[in-house]
Amino acid sequence: MLDSAVRRRLDAPLDRMARALDRPWVSPDRLSVTGLLLALSSACLATFALWPWALAAWLASRLLDGLDGPLARRRGGGTEAGGFLDITADFAAYGSGVVGVALGTTGALSGGSAETWEWAAFLAVLLAYYLNGAAFLAFSSAAERTGARLDDGRTFSFIGGLAEGTETVVVHALWLLLPGSAAVLAWAWAGVVGVSALQRVVVGRRLLAGVR
């Protein structure tokens, strides 16, 4: 819901940072991979309840994720391969983040006795992510073949919704800031992502049905 407005505000500072990073040994793909490694590190740190370090790694990973696109544009535009790597890294970052927070807040590795509803909250988020990702990627694939593509400069066709990248980054950061409330936040977030998945199914089907 907030991605368009946030992208407009961040375009200029991200472009300046990409210009500073524009060196022969720095590539968009390397930024994507480094961002993924930081996200996986954040998930591992969260697993052991090292919350401040996990938050720092998470925010750094998302900063790098925001810089690979501007750097690619500085070099003449992104490639399909780069877009594929970027979205795959995003899905891995989000999924591992949920698992790390779930393990850390429930104390699974230290003999914690979490309630079933706490585990269920994070499983519900993963299910919502799965449905949302399936709807988004299925539409993007069908749109390429039918001419219903939504072109906003990115590799894939994104249908907007309540839950987009900005909201996801913020919620994951809140989990790391407020681990004691993470399960409650997870239930609310699962509902928001679920509504977004439904939105994408409805809008995507309407757009595809309108193609002649």
RAURVEN-V646997 format. One record per helix or strand of 2 or more residues. SS is the DSSP state (h for helix, s for strand). FROM is the first residue (numbers start at 0). TO is the last residue. Records with the same first field share a line. If there is no record, write none. Layout:
SS=FROM-TO ; FROM-TO
This chain:
h=2-20 ; 27-46 ; 50-73 ; 79-105 ; 107-109 ; 115-145 ; 164-176 ; 178-208
